[in-house]
Each structure stands twice: as structure tokens, then as C-alpha cells.
Amino acid sequence: MKVGDLVRAKPSLGPEEDAQDQCVGMITDFQSDHGYEKGWHRYAVVFWNEEYPSEEEYLDQIEVINESW
């Protein structure tokens, strides 16, 4: 994953699809935060839309759907 990649939330495990599962966002930055016992956690800052312009997302909860050059 890198800045400029288009991402979406990984599909939910439940039977219903959440509307957010269909959203596409763009990675604008990465942030690190000192975690609990596992050390440093890295987050992607994602622009989803004007209502959510800079959401921090766990890397294991999003997937790249189109890589930037």
C-alpha cells in the first residue's frame, strides 16, 4: 500500500453488506501510533468523501483495488 492507492473496506464476515463496504477511498498518508503490547501500529489515512476526508484505517481492514504509479 502506498499514497495514491485506491482502497475499499474488506468485505464484512456477516451475511449483510454494509454500505461502507462499497465505498472507494484514496490513501493520502500513513500514521504510526504506539500500540499496546505489539509495539507500533501503522494506519492508512484514507479520503473516503467530503464527510470523511481523513479517516485512520487499520491496514488489515482495507484492501487495494487500484495501485497508483
N, CA, C and O atoms as a Tripos MOL2 file, in Angstrom:
@<TRIPOS>MOLECULE
protein
  276   275    69     0     0
PROTEIN
NO_CHARGES

@<TRIPOS>ATOM
      1 N           0.8410   -1.1750    0.0000 N.3       1 MET1
      2 CA          0.0000    0.0000    0.0000 C.3       1 MET1
      3 C           0.8830    1.2330    0.0000 C.2       1 MET1
      4 O           1.9300    1.2830    0.6460 O.2       1 MET1
      5 N           0.4220    2.2320   -0.7510 N.am      2 LYS2
      6 CA          1.1620    3.4910   -0.7900 C.3       2 LYS2
      7 C           0.1930    4.6450   -1.0270 C.2       2 LYS2
      8 O          -0.9610    4.4390   -1.4030 O.2       2 LYS2
      9 N           0.6790    5.8530   -0.8000 N.am      3 VAL3
     10 CA         -0.1210    7.0500   -1.0190 C.3       3 VAL3
     11 C          -0.5790    7.0750   -2.4790 C.2       3 VAL3
     12 O           0.2120    6.8470   -3.3940 O.2       3 VAL3
     13 N          -1.8490    7.3520   -2.6760 N.am      4 GLY4
     14 CA         -2.4260    7.4100   -4.0080 C.3       4 GLY4
     15 C          -3.1850    6.1580   -4.4140 C.2       4 GLY4
     16 O          -3.9440    6.1870   -5.3830 O.2       4 GLY4
     17 N          -2.9940    5.0500   -3.6850 N.am      5 ASP5
     18 CA         -3.7290    3.8210   -3.9990 C.3       5 ASP5
     19 C          -5.2070    3.9930   -3.6740 C.2       5 ASP5
     20 O          -5.5670    4.6500   -2.6970 O.2       5 ASP5
     21 N          -6.0600    3.3940   -4.5060 N.am      6 LEU6
     22 CA         -7.4860    3.3500   -4.2190 C.3       6 LEU6
     23 C          -7.7700    2.1010   -3.3960 C.2       6 LEU6
     24 O          -7.2790    1.0150   -3.7060 O.2       6 LEU6
     25 N          -8.5700    2.2660   -2.3420 N.am      7 VAL7
     26 CA         -8.8480    1.1720   -1.4160 C.3       7 VAL7
     27 C         -10.3360    1.0940   -1.1190 C.2       7 VAL7
     28 O         -11.0980    2.0230   -1.3860 O.2       7 VAL7
     29 N         -10.7210   -0.0370   -0.5590 N.am      8 ARG8
     30 CA        -12.0670   -0.2010   -0.0300 C.3       8 ARG8
     31 C         -11.9490   -1.0210    1.2450 C.2       8 ARG8
     32 O         -10.9340   -1.6730    1.4910 O.2       8 ARG8
     33 N         -13.0020   -0.9770    2.0470 N.am      9 ALA9
     34 CA        -13.0300   -1.7980    3.2520 C.3       9 ALA9
     35 C         -13.1600   -3.2490    2.8320 C.2       9 ALA9
     36 O         -13.8850   -3.5690    1.8900 O.2       9 ALA9
     37 N         -12.4540   -4.1280    3.5340 N.am     10 LYS10
     38 CA        -12.5930   -5.5560    3.2490 C.3      10 LYS10
     39 C         -14.0340   -5.9660    3.5310 C.2      10 LYS10
     40 O         -14.6650   -5.4280    4.4410 O.2      10 LYS10
     41 N         -14.5560   -6.9140    2.7600 N.am     11 PRO11
     42 CA        -15.9480   -7.3430    2.9570 C.3      11 PRO11
     43 C         -16.1910   -7.8350    4.3770 C.2      11 PRO11
     44 O         -15.3270   -8.4500    5.0010 O.2      11 PRO11
     45 N         -17.3800   -7.5470    4.8620 N.am     12 SER12
     46 CA        -17.7800   -7.9950    6.1960 C.3      12 SER12
     47 C         -17.9150   -9.5070    6.2130 C.2      12 SER12
     48 O         -18.1610  -10.1390    5.1850 O.2      12 SER12
     49 N         -17.7500  -10.0700    7.3890 N.am     13 LEU13
     50 CA        -17.8970  -11.5060    7.5320 C.3      13 LEU13
     51 C         -19.3530  -11.9200    7.6740 C.2      13 LEU13
     52 O         -19.6870  -13.0900    7.4880 O.2      13 LEU13
     53 N         -20.2240  -10.9700    8.0040 N.am     14 GLY14
     54 CA        -21.6360  -11.2740    8.1960 C.3      14 GLY14
     55 C         -22.3860  -11.3770    6.8810 C.2      14 GLY14
     56 O         -21.8390  -11.0580    5.8260 O.2      14 GLY14
     57 N         -23.6440  -11.8220    6.9370 N.am     15 PRO15
     58 CA        -24.4330  -12.0090    5.7230 C.3      15 PRO15
     59 C         -24.8560  -10.7010    5.0590 C.2      15 PRO15
     60 O         -25.0860  -10.6690    3.8500 O.2      15 PRO15
     61 N         -24.9620   -9.6210    5.8350 N.am     16 GLU16
     62 CA        -25.3930   -8.3540    5.2620 C.3      16 GLU16
     63 C         -24.1860   -7.5570    4.8140 C.2      16 GLU16
     64 O         -23.1390   -7.5720    5.4610 O.2      16 GLU16
     65 N         -24.3450   -6.8570    3.6940 N.am     17 GLU17
     66 CA        -23.2830   -5.9670    3.2290 C.3      17 GLU17
     67 C         -23.5500   -4.5780    3.7610 C.2      17 GLU17
     68 O         -24.6630   -4.0640    3.6490 O.2      17 GLU17
     69 N         -22.5550   -3.9870    4.3270 N.am     18 ASP18
     70 CA        -22.6490   -2.6300    4.8300 C.3      18 ASP18
     71 C         -22.4210   -1.6730    3.6590 C.2      18 ASP18
     72 O         -21.6760   -1.9920    2.7320 O.2      18 ASP18
     73 N         -23.0490   -0.5190    3.7000 N.am     19 ALA19
     74 CA        -22.8680    0.4690    2.6290 C.3      19 ALA19
     75 C         -21.4120    0.9030    2.5340 C.2      19 ALA19
     76 O         -20.9350    1.2180    1.4440 O.2      19 ALA19
     77 N         -20.6910    0.9250    3.6670 N.am     20 GLN20
     78 CA        -19.2890    1.3350    3.6410 C.3      20 GLN20
     79 C         -18.4280    0.3200    2.8830 C.2      20 GLN20
     80 O         -17.3800    0.6820    2.3490 O.2      20 GLN20
     81 N         -18.8550   -0.9400    2.8300 N.am     21 ASP21
     82 CA        -18.1010   -1.9450    2.0870 C.3      21 ASP21
     83 C         -18.0110   -1.5920    0.6120 C.2      21 ASP21
     84 O         -17.1000   -2.0490   -0.0780 O.2      21 ASP21
     85 N         -18.9400   -0.7850    0.1190 N.am     22 GLN22
     86 CA        -18.9650   -0.4150   -1.2840 C.3      22 GLN22
     87 C         -18.2190    0.8910   -1.5690 C.2      22 GLN22
     88 O         -18.0140    1.2380   -2.7330 O.2      22 GLN22
     89 N         -17.8130    1.6140   -0.5320 N.am     23 CYS23
     90 CA        -17.1150    2.8870   -0.6990 C.3      23 CYS23
     91 C         -15.6930    2.6680   -1.2050 C.2      23 CYS23
     92 O         -15.0340    1.6940   -0.8410 O.2      23 CYS23
     93 N         -15.2380    3.5780   -2.0390 N.am     24 VAL24
     94 CA        -13.8590    3.5750   -2.5100 C.3      24 VAL24
     95 C         -13.2100    4.8470   -2.0050 C.2      24 VAL24
     96 O         -13.7860    5.9310   -2.1040 O.2      24 VAL24
     97 N         -12.0020    4.7120   -1.4620 N.am     25 GLY25
     98 CA        -11.2690    5.8550   -0.9560 C.3      25 GLY25
     99 C          -9.8490    5.8580   -1.4900 C.2      25 GLY25
    100 O          -9.4150    4.9090   -2.1430 O.2      25 GLY25
    101 N          -9.1280    6.9420   -1.2030 N.am     26 MET26
    102 CA         -7.7360    7.0660   -1.6400 C.3      26 MET26
    103 C          -6.8420    7.3040   -0.4260 C.2      26 MET26
    104 O          -7.1460    8.1310    0.4330 O.2      26 MET26
    105 N          -5.7340    6.5630   -0.3710 N.am     27 ILE27
    106 CA         -4.7690    6.7450    0.7200 C.3      27 ILE27
    107 C          -4.0540    8.0770    0.5100 C.2      27 ILE27
    108 O          -3.5010    8.3400   -0.5580 O.2      27 ILE27
    109 N          -4.0760    8.9150    1.5530 N.am     28 THR28
    110 CA         -3.4240   10.2240    1.4760 C.3      28 THR28
    111 C          -2.1820   10.3140    2.3450 C.2      28 THR28
    112 O          -1.3530   11.2040    2.1530 O.2      28 THR28
    113 N          -2.0430    9.3880    3.3120 N.am     29 ASP29
    114 CA         -0.9100    9.4530    4.2350 C.3      29 ASP29
    115 C          -0.8830    8.1720    5.0610 C.2      29 ASP29
    116 O          -1.8130    7.3670    5.0080 O.2      29 ASP29
    117 N           0.1800    7.9960    5.8150 N.am     30 PHE30
    118 CA          0.2880    6.9090    6.7830 C.3      30 PHE30
    119 C           0.6690    7.5080    8.1230 C.2      30 PHE30
    120 O           1.4350    8.4690    8.1870 O.2      30 PHE30
    121 N           0.1320    6.9380    9.1940 N.am     31 GLN31
    122 CA          0.4310    7.3840   10.5500 C.3      31 GLN31
    123 C           0.8280    6.1770   11.3820 C.2      31 GLN31
    124 O           0.3550    5.0640   11.1500 O.2      31 GLN31
    125 N           1.7000    6.4080   12.3510 N.am     32 SER32
    126 CA          2.0740    5.3670   13.3000 C.3      32 SER32
    127 C           1.6230    5.7950   14.6830 C.2      32 SER32
    128 O           1.6090    6.9830   15.0060 O.2      32 SER32
    129 N           1.2620    4.8300   15.4820 N.am     33 ASP33
    130 CA          0.7800    5.0800   16.8290 C.3      33 ASP33
    131 C           1.3510    3.9830   17.7130 C.2      33 ASP33
    132 O           1.2710    2.8050   17.3640 O.2      33 ASP33
    133 N           1.9150    4.3430   18.8280 N.am     34 HIS34
    134 CA          2.4930    3.3240   19.7010 C.3      34 HIS34
    135 C           1.3690    2.4980   20.2930 C.2      34 HIS34
    136 O           0.5190    3.0180   21.0150 O.2      34 HIS34
    137 N           1.3670    1.2200   19.9890 N.am     35 GLY35
    138 CA          0.2910    0.3190   20.3970 C.3      35 GLY35
    139 C           0.4910   -0.2470   21.7760 C.2      35 GLY35
    140 O           1.3720    0.1780   22.5230 O.2      35 GLY35
    141 N          -0.3170   -1.1860   22.0970 N.am     36 TYR36
    142 CA         -0.3050   -1.7990   23.4140 C.3      36 TYR36
    143 C           0.8810   -2.7280   23.5550 C.2      36 TYR36
    144 O           1.9880   -2.2570   23.8160 O.2      36 TYR36
    145 N           0.6990   -4.0190   23.3950 N.am     37 GLU37
    146 CA          1.7840   -4.9690   23.5940 C.3      37 GLU37
    147 C           2.5150   -5.2870   22.2960 C.2      37 GLU37
    148 O           3.6080   -5.8520   22.3290 O.2      37 GLU37
    149 N           1.9360   -4.9390   21.1640 N.am     38 LYS38
    150 CA          2.5230   -5.3190   19.8900 C.3      38 LYS38
    151 C           3.4570   -4.2550   19.3260 C.2      38 LYS38
    152 O           4.0010   -4.4320   18.2360 O.2      38 LYS38
    153 N           3.6510   -3.1710   20.0360 N.am     39 GLY39
    154 CA          4.5530   -2.1360   19.5350 C.3      39 GLY39
    155 C           3.8280   -1.1500   18.6540 C.2      39 GLY39
    156 O           2.7270   -0.7050   18.9780 O.2      39 GLY39
    157 N           4.4480   -0.8070   17.5360 N.am     40 TRP40
    158 CA          3.9150    0.2300   16.6620 C.3      40 TRP40
    159 C           2.8720   -0.3220   15.7090 C.2      40 TRP40
    160 O           3.0640   -1.3660   15.0870 O.2      40 TRP40
    161 N           1.7800    0.3880   15.6090 N.am     41 HIS41
    162 CA          0.7140    0.0550   14.6600 C.3      41 HIS41
    163 C           0.7190    1.1150   13.5770 C.2      41 HIS41
    164 O           0.8990    2.2990   13.8610 O.2      41 HIS41
    165 N           0.5250    0.7030   12.3640 N.am     42 ARG42
    166 CA          0.5200    1.6410   11.2570 C.3      42 ARG42
    167 C          -0.8970    1.7510   10.7090 C.2      42 ARG42
    168 O          -1.5940    0.7520   10.5320 O.2      42 ARG42
    169 N          -1.2980    2.9700   10.4490 N.am     43 TYR43
    170 CA         -2.6150    3.2540    9.9220 C.3      43 TYR43
    171 C          -2.4810    3.9460    8.5750 C.2      43 TYR43
    172 O          -1.5280    4.6910    8.3420 O.2      43 TYR43
    173 N          -3.4340    3.6980    7.6950 N.am     44 ALA44
    174 CA         -3.5360    4.4670    6.4570 C.3      44 ALA44
    175 C          -4.5510    5.5730    6.7100 C.2      44 ALA44
    176 O          -5.6070    5.3440    7.3000 O.2      44 ALA44
    177 N          -4.2140    6.7670    6.2570 N.am     45 VAL45
    178 CA         -5.1690    7.8680    6.3000 C.3      45 VAL45
    179 C          -5.8740    7.8590    4.9520 C.2      45 VAL45
    180 O          -5.2380    8.0100    3.9090 O.2      45 VAL45
    181 N          -7.1930    7.6810    4.9800 N.am     46 VAL46
    182 CA         -7.9600    7.4980    3.7470 C.3      46 VAL46
    183 C          -8.9700    8.6290    3.5780 C.2      46 VAL46
    184 O          -9.7020    8.9730    4.5060 O.2      46 VAL46
    185 N          -8.9950    9.2000    2.3760 N.am     47 PHE47
    186 CA        -10.0410   10.1440    1.9920 C.3      47 PHE47
    187 C         -11.1680    9.3240    1.3910 C.2      47 PHE47
    188 O         -11.0310    8.7820    0.2940 O.2      47 PHE47
    189 N         -12.3010    9.2280    2.1180 N.am     48 TRP48
    190 CA        -13.4480    8.4680    1.6160 C.3      48 TRP48
    191 C         -14.3910    9.3810    0.8340 C.2      48 TRP48
    192 O         -14.8450    9.0310   -0.2560 O.2      48 TRP48
    193 N         -14.6760   10.5440    1.3940 N.am     49 ASN49
    194 CA        -15.5430   11.5360    0.7640 C.3      49 ASN49
    195 C         -15.4310   12.8230    1.5770 C.2      49 ASN49
    196 O         -14.6460   12.8920    2.5220 O.2      49 ASN49
    197 N         -16.2030   13.8290    1.2210 N.am     50 GLU50
    198 CA        -16.1130   15.1070    1.9300 C.3      50 GLU50
    199 C         -16.5570   15.0050    3.3860 C.2      50 GLU50
    200 O         -16.1160   15.7870    4.2270 O.2      50 GLU50
    201 N         -17.4210   14.0510    3.6820 N.am     51 GLU51
    202 CA        -17.8710   13.8620    5.0570 C.3      51 GLU51
    203 C         -16.7970   13.1780    5.9070 C.2      51 GLU51
    204 O         -16.7110   13.4190    7.1110 O.2      51 GLU51
    205 N         -15.9760   12.3230    5.2780 N.am     52 TYR52
    206 CA        -14.9010   11.5970    5.9580 C.3      52 TYR52
    207 C         -13.5930   11.8180    5.1810 C.2      52 TYR52
    208 O         -13.1280   10.9160    4.4840 O.2      52 TYR52
    209 N         -13.0030   13.0150    5.3010 N.am     53 PRO53
    210 CA        -11.8390   13.3500    4.4730 C.3      53 PRO53
    211 C         -10.5050   12.7840    4.9580 C.2      53 PRO53
    212 O          -9.5440   12.7510    4.1890 O.2      53 PRO53
    213 N         -10.4210   12.3430    6.2040 N.am     54 SER54
    214 CA         -9.1270   11.8340    6.6880 C.3      54 SER54
    215 C          -9.3300   10.8090    7.8020 C.2      54 SER54
    216 O          -9.0320   11.0660    8.9680 O.2      54 SER54
    217 N          -9.8390    9.6560    7.4170 N.am     55 GLU55
    218 CA        -10.1040    8.5870    8.3790 C.3      55 GLU55
    219 C          -8.8850    7.6830    8.5170 C.2      55 GLU55
    220 O          -8.3020    7.2610    7.5190 O.2      55 GLU55
    221 N          -8.5020    7.3880    9.7640 N.am     56 GLU56
    222 CA         -7.4150    6.4440   10.0090 C.3      56 GLU56
    223 C          -7.9810    5.0330    9.9640 C.2      56 GLU56
    224 O          -8.9150    4.7090   10.6980 O.2      56 GLU56
    225 N          -7.4140    4.1930    9.1000 N.am     57 GLU57
    226 CA         -7.9000    2.8290    8.9210 C.3      57 GLU57
    227 C          -6.7720    1.8430    9.1940 C.2      57 GLU57
    228 O          -5.6390    2.0520    8.7630 O.2      57 GLU57
    229 N          -7.0860    0.7650    9.9130 N.am     58 TYR58
    230 CA         -6.1170   -0.3090   10.1050 C.3      58 TYR58
    231 C          -5.7930   -0.9240    8.7470 C.2      58 TYR58
    232 O          -6.6880   -1.1210    7.9250 O.2      58 TYR58
    233 N          -4.5300   -1.2230    8.5100 N.am     59 LEU59
    234 CA         -4.1240   -1.7710    7.2220 C.3      59 LEU59
    235 C          -4.7610   -3.1250    6.9290 C.2      59 LEU59
    236 O          -4.9870   -3.4690    5.7690 O.2      59 LEU59
    237 N          -5.0520   -3.8960    7.9790 N.am     60 ASP60
    238 CA         -5.6440   -5.2140    7.7380 C.3      60 ASP60
    239 C          -7.1510   -5.1500    7.5020 C.2      60 ASP60
    240 O          -7.7800   -6.1810    7.2630 O.2      60 ASP60
    241 N          -7.7410   -3.9510    7.5660 N.am     61 GLN61
    242 CA         -9.1710   -3.8190    7.3520 C.3      61 GLN61
    243 C          -9.5210   -3.1920    6.0050 C.2      61 GLN61
    244 O         -10.6970   -3.0180    5.6870 O.2      61 GLN61
    245 N          -8.5000   -2.8520    5.2100 N.am     62 ILE62
    246 CA         -8.7430   -2.2970    3.8820 C.3      62 ILE62
    247 C          -7.9530   -3.0930    2.8530 C.2      62 ILE62
    248 O          -6.9790   -3.7700    3.1830 O.2      62 ILE62
    249 N          -8.3900   -3.0000    1.6010 N.am     63 GLU63
    250 CA         -7.6820   -3.6900    0.5320 C.3      63 GLU63
    251 C          -7.5250   -2.7510   -0.6560 C.2      63 GLU63
    252 O          -8.4010   -1.9320   -0.9340 O.2      63 GLU63
    253 N          -6.3980   -2.8780   -1.3520 N.am     64 VAL64
    254 CA         -6.1200   -2.0590   -2.5160 C.3      64 VAL64
    255 C          -6.9240   -2.6090   -3.6910 C.2      64 VAL64
    256 O          -6.9250   -3.8140   -3.9430 O.2      64 VAL64
    257 N          -7.6020   -1.7200   -4.4030 N.am     65 ILE65
    258 CA         -8.3370   -2.1390   -5.5890 C.3      65 ILE65
    259 C          -7.7290   -1.5490   -6.8580 C.2      65 ILE65
    260 O          -8.0390   -1.9990   -7.9610 O.2      65 ILE65
    261 N          -6.8550   -0.5320   -6.7070 N.am     66 ASN66
    262 CA         -6.1630    0.0460   -7.8560 C.3      66 ASN66
    263 C          -4.9180    0.7540   -7.3450 C.2      66 ASN66
    264 O          -5.0110    1.6930   -6.5550 O.2      66 ASN66
    265 N          -3.7430    0.2980   -7.8010 N.am     67 GLU67
    266 CA         -2.4920    0.8800   -7.3420 C.3      67 GLU67
    267 C          -2.1410    2.1240   -8.1420 C.2      67 GLU67
    268 O          -2.3710    2.1920   -9.3490 O.2      67 GLU67
    269 N          -1.5730    3.1170   -7.4410 N.am     68 SER68
    270 CA         -1.0820    4.3090   -8.1240 C.3      68 SER68
    271 C           0.3210    4.0470   -8.6300 C.2      68 SER68
    272 O           0.9950    3.1250   -8.1710 O.2      68 SER68
    273 N           0.7470    4.8400   -9.5520 N.am     69 TRP69
    274 CA          2.0990    4.6790  -10.0980 C.3      69 TRP69
    275 C           3.0460    5.4030   -9.2690 C.2      69 TRP69
    276 O           4.2440    5.3990   -9.5520 O.2      69 TRP69
@<TRIPOS>BOND
     1     1     2 1
     2     2     3 1
     3     3     4 2
     4     3     5 am
     5     5     6 1
     6     6     7 1
     7     7     8 2
     8     7     9 am
     9     9    10 1
    10    10    11 1
    11    11    12 2
    12    11    13 am
    13    13    14 1
    14    14    15 1
    15    15    16 2
    16    15    17 am
    17    17    18 1
    18    18    19 1
    19    19    20 2
    20    19    21 am
    21    21    22 1
    22    22    23 1
    23    23    24 2
    24    23    25 am
    25    25    26 1
    26    26    27 1
    27    27    28 2
    28    27    29 am
    29    29    30 1
    30    30    31 1
    31    31    32 2
    32    31    33 am
    33    33    34 1
    34    34    35 1
    35    35    36 2
    36    35    37 am
    37    37    38 1
    38    38    39 1
    39    39    40 2
    40    39    41 am
    41    41    42 1
    42    42    43 1
    43    43    44 2
    44    43    45 am
    45    45    46 1
    46    46    47 1
    47    47    48 2
    48    47    49 am
    49    49    50 1
    50    50    51 1
    51    51    52 2
    52    51    53 am
    53    53    54 1
    54    54    55 1
    55    55    56 2
    56    55    57 am
    57    57    58 1
    58    58    59 1
    59    59    60 2
    60    59    61 am
    61    61    62 1
    62    62    63 1
    63    63    64 2
    64    63    65 am
    65    65    66 1
    66    66    67 1
    67    67    68 2
    68    67    69 am
    69    69    70 1
    70    70    71 1
    71    71    72 2
    72    71    73 am
    73    73    74 1
    74    74    75 1
    75    75    76 2
    76    75    77 am
    77    77    78 1
    78    78    79 1
    79    79    80 2
    80    79    81 am
    81    81    82 1
    82    82    83 1
    83    83    84 2
    84    83    85 am
    85    85    86 1
    86    86    87 1
    87    87    88 2
    88    87    89 am
    89    89    90 1
    90    90    91 1
    91    91    92 2
    92    91    93 am
    93    93    94 1
    94    94    95 1
    95    95    96 2
    96    95    97 am
    97    97    98 1
    98    98    99 1
    99    99   100 2
   100    99   101 am
   101   101   102 1
   102   102   103 1
   103   103   104 2
   104   103   105 am
   105   105   106 1
   106   106   107 1
   107   107   108 2
   108   107   109 am
   109   109   110 1
   110   110   111 1
   111   111   112 2
   112   111   113 am
   113   113   114 1
   114   114   115 1
   115   115   116 2
   116   115   117 am
   117   117   118 1
   118   118   119 1
   119   119   120 2
   120   119   121 am
   121   121   122 1
   122   122   123 1
   123   123   124 2
   124   123   125 am
   125   125   126 1
   126   126   127 1
   127   127   128 2
   128   127   129 am
   129   129   130 1
   130   130   131 1
   131   131   132 2
   132   131   133 am
   133   133   134 1
   134   134   135 1
   135   135   136 2
   136   135   137 am
   137   137   138 1
   138   138   139 1
   139   139   140 2
   140   139   141 am
   141   141   142 1
   142   142   143 1
   143   143   144 2
   144   143   145 am
   145   145   146 1
   146   146   147 1
   147   147   148 2
   148   147   149 am
   149   149   150 1
   150   150   151 1
   151   151   152 2
   152   151   153 am
   153   153   154 1
   154   154   155 1
   155   155   156 2
   156   155   157 am
   157   157   158 1
   158   158   159 1
   159   159   160 2
   160   159   161 am
   161   161   162 1
   162   162   163 1
   163   163   164 2
   164   163   165 am
   165   165   166 1
   166   166   167 1
   167   167   168 2
   168   167   169 am
   169   169   170 1
   170   170   171 1
   171   171   172 2
   172   171   173 am
   173   173   174 1
   174   174   175 1
   175   175   176 2
   176   175   177 am
   177   177   178 1
   178   178   179 1
   179   179   180 2
   180   179   181 am
   181   181   182 1
   182   182   183 1
   183   183   184 2
   184   183   185 am
   185   185   186 1
   186   186   187 1
   187   187   188 2
   188   187   189 am
   189   189   190 1
   190   190   191 1
   191   191   192 2
   192   191   193 am
   193   193   194 1
   194   194   195 1
   195   195   196 2
   196   195   197 am
   197   197   198 1
   198   198   199 1
   199   199   200 2
   200   199   201 am
   201   201   202 1
   202   202   203 1
   203   203   204 2
   204   203   205 am
   205   205   206 1
   206   206   207 1
   207   207   208 2
   208   207   209 am
   209   209   210 1
   210   210   211 1
   211   211   212 2
   212   211   213 am
   213   213   214 1
   214   214   215 1
   215   215   216 2
   216   215   217 am
   217   217   218 1
   218   218   219 1
   219   219   220 2
   220   219   221 am
   221   221   222 1
   222   222   223 1
   223   223   224 2
   224   223   225 am
   225   225   226 1
   226   226   227 1
   227   227   228 2
   228   227   229 am
   229   229   230 1
   230   230   231 1
   231   231   232 2
   232   231   233 am
   233   233   234 1
   234   234   235 1
   235   235   236 2
   236   235   237 am
   237   237   238 1
   238   238   239 1
   239   239   240 2
   240   239   241 am
   241   241   242 1
   242   242   243 1
   243   243   244 2
   244   243   245 am
   245   245   246 1
   246   246   247 1
   247   247   248 2
   248   247   249 am
   249   249   250 1
   250   250   251 1
   251   251   252 2
   252   251   253 am
   253   253   254 1
   254   254   255 1
   255   255   256 2
   256   255   257 am
   257   257   258 1
   258   258   259 1
   259   259   260 2
   260   259   261 am
   261   261   262 1
   262   262   263 1
   263   263   264 2
   264   263   265 am
   265   265   266 1
   266   266   267 1
   267   267   268 2
   268   267   269 am
   269   269   270 1
   270   270   271 1
   271   271   272 2
   272   271   273 am
   273   273   274 1
   274   274   275 1
   275   275   276 2
@<TRIPOS>SUBSTRUCTURE
     1 MET1         2 RESIDUE 1 A MET
     2 LYS2         6 RESIDUE 1 A LYS
     3 VAL3        10 RESIDUE 1 A VAL
     4 GLY4        14 RESIDUE 1 A GLY
     5 ASP5        18 RESIDUE 1 A ASP
     6 LEU6        22 RESIDUE 1 A LEU
     7 VAL7        26 RESIDUE 1 A VAL
     8 ARG8        30 RESIDUE 1 A ARG
     9 ALA9        34 RESIDUE 1 A ALA
    10 LYS10       38 RESIDUE 1 A LYS
    11 PRO11       42 RESIDUE 1 A PRO
    12 SER12       46 RESIDUE 1 A SER
    13 LEU13       50 RESIDUE 1 A LEU
    14 GLY14       54 RESIDUE 1 A GLY
    15 PRO15       58 RESIDUE 1 A PRO
    16 GLU16       62 RESIDUE 1 A GLU
    17 GLU17       66 RESIDUE 1 A GLU
    18 ASP18       70 RESIDUE 1 A ASP
    19 ALA19       74 RESIDUE 1 A ALA
    20 GLN20       78 RESIDUE 1 A GLN
    21 ASP21       82 RESIDUE 1 A ASP
    22 GLN22       86 RESIDUE 1 A GLN
    23 CYS23       90 RESIDUE 1 A CYS
    24 VAL24       94 RESIDUE 1 A VAL
    25 GLY25       98 RESIDUE 1 A GLY
    26 MET26      102 RESIDUE 1 A MET
    27 ILE27      106 RESIDUE 1 A ILE
    28 THR28      110 RESIDUE 1 A THR
    29 ASP29      114 RESIDUE 1 A ASP
    30 PHE30      118 RESIDUE 1 A PHE
    31 GLN31      122 RESIDUE 1 A GLN
    32 SER32      126 RESIDUE 1 A SER
    33 ASP33      130 RESIDUE 1 A ASP
    34 HIS34      134 RESIDUE 1 A HIS
    35 GLY35      138 RESIDUE 1 A GLY
    36 TYR36      142 RESIDUE 1 A TYR
    37 GLU37      146 RESIDUE 1 A GLU
    38 LYS38      150 RESIDUE 1 A LYS
    39 GLY39      154 RESIDUE 1 A GLY
    40 TRP40      158 RESIDUE 1 A TRP
    41 HIS41      162 RESIDUE 1 A HIS
    42 ARG42      166 RESIDUE 1 A ARG
    43 TYR43      170 RESIDUE 1 A TYR
    44 ALA44      174 RESIDUE 1 A ALA
    45 VAL45      178 RESIDUE 1 A VAL
    46 VAL46      182 RESIDUE 1 A VAL
    47 PHE47      186 RESIDUE 1 A PHE
    48 TRP48      190 RESIDUE 1 A TRP
    49 ASN49      194 RESIDUE 1 A ASN
    50 GLU50      198 RESIDUE 1 A GLU
    51 GLU51      202 RESIDUE 1 A GLU
    52 TYR52      206 RESIDUE 1 A TYR
    53 PRO53      210 RESIDUE 1 A PRO
    54 SER54      214 RESIDUE 1 A SER
    55 GLU55      218 RESIDUE 1 A GLU
    56 GLU56      222 RESIDUE 1 A GLU
    57 GLU57      226 RESIDUE 1 A GLU
    58 TYR58      230 RESIDUE 1 A TYR
    59 LEU59      234 RESIDUE 1 A LEU
    60 ASP60      238 RESIDUE 1 A ASP
    61 GLN61      242 RESIDUE 1 A GLN
    62 ILE62      246 RESIDUE 1 A ILE
    63 GLU63      250 RESIDUE 1 A GLU
    64 VAL64      254 RESIDUE 1 A VAL
    65 ILE65      258 RESIDUE 1 A ILE
    66 ASN66      262 RESIDUE 1 A ASN
    67 GLU67      266 RESIDUE 1 A GLU
    68 SER68      270 RESIDUE 1 A SER
    69 TRP69      274 RESIDUE 1 A TRP
